Amino acid sequence: MKGNSDNYPKIIEKSNNKTQIRYNIIETMIKDINNKSHICYNFEYIEIEGEVTRNKIINNIIANVYTIDNEIALINNQISNLDKNSETEYQQYQTLRLLAKATANSAGYSKES
């Protein structure tokens, strides 16, 4: 999911037994209705119900982009090397996995915790 804020958003926000984890926070400049420029922060986020764990953060960020079926197909195509165009998409998938792990770390859910 995508969101934005006029202030730099908190990485973790809790509300109604859900925890919102925000990532890919990007500062942008926008113009308001009076054509005045001001800073805005665009971000992506996931919502987790109940207990938050490292695995839930990682899995939900990946699921925000890929269905389970898409993920399995992508991995199988890469392993079998049948789809020559899958290399770029597979690299994007690996980049997303690294982002998900880094987000879990920055939210305080490192491997050691």
N, C-alpha and C positions, 0 to 999 in steps of 0.2 A: 504494500500500500504506500501511497505517497502523501506527504503533508508539507506544510510550510509554516513559518513563524517569523514574526518581526524581531524576536530575540533569539539568541543562540539557544537551541533546544537542549534540554537535559537528555542524556543518553537513555536513562531509565525513568519512566513515569508510571506510577501505580494508581489504579482507579478501578473500583467495582470488581475486585478479585481478579483483575487482569493487569498484566504488566506489559507496557509498551516499550519496545527496544527500538531506538532510532539509530540509523546508520546512513552512510553516504551523505553526510551533511555538507551542503554546498552553499557558500555565501554568494548571493546574486544581488544585483542592483535593479530595482524596479521603479517605475514612475506611478505616482498615485493619480487620482482623478484631476488634481490641480497641476499636473505635470511636474511635481516635485519628486526628485529622486531620493530613495532611501534603501537601506540594506534590508534584505529579506533572506531567510535561510530555508532552502528546499531540502527535503530529506525523504528517505524511505523508512518504513517501520513495519514491525510485526507485532502481533498481540499474542501473549501467552496467558492461558488461564491456569490458575493454581500455582504450584511450585515451579520456579524458574530454575532450569539447569543448563549447563553448557550445551549438552546435546539438543535440548529443545530449541535453544537460540539458533544453533547451526542448522538444524533440520528445518526450522521455520523460515529462515532466510533463503535457503535453497528452494523450499517449496513455494516461496513467493515468486519464483521464476520458472521452476520446472515441476511438472507433475511427476509422480513416481514412474509412470510409464515412459515419459520423455527422458527421464534421467537414466533409466535402465537401457533404453534404446541407444542413447548417446554413448554410454559406456560400452555396450556390446558392439556398436559400430566401430568404436575406437580400437577395441581389442581385436576384432576380426579384420580391421583395416579394409572393409568392403566399401565404405563410403569415403572417397578421397576428399570430399568437402567437409568431413566431420572434424578435421584437425583444428580448424579455427574455432568451431563451436565448442569442441572439447577443451581448448585453452581458455575460452570464456567461462566454461563451467568450472575449471580448476581455479581461475581467478576469483569467481564467486565463492568457492569453498574457502579460499584464503581470507577473503573479506569477512565471511561468516565467522571464521575462527578468530580473526582480529577483533571483530565486534564483540564476541563473547569475552575475549580478554579485556577489552576496554570497559565492558560492563561489570567487570570484577569476577568473571567466571573463567579463570585460567585452568589449564589442565591440572595444576597442582591443588586447586581448591575443591 
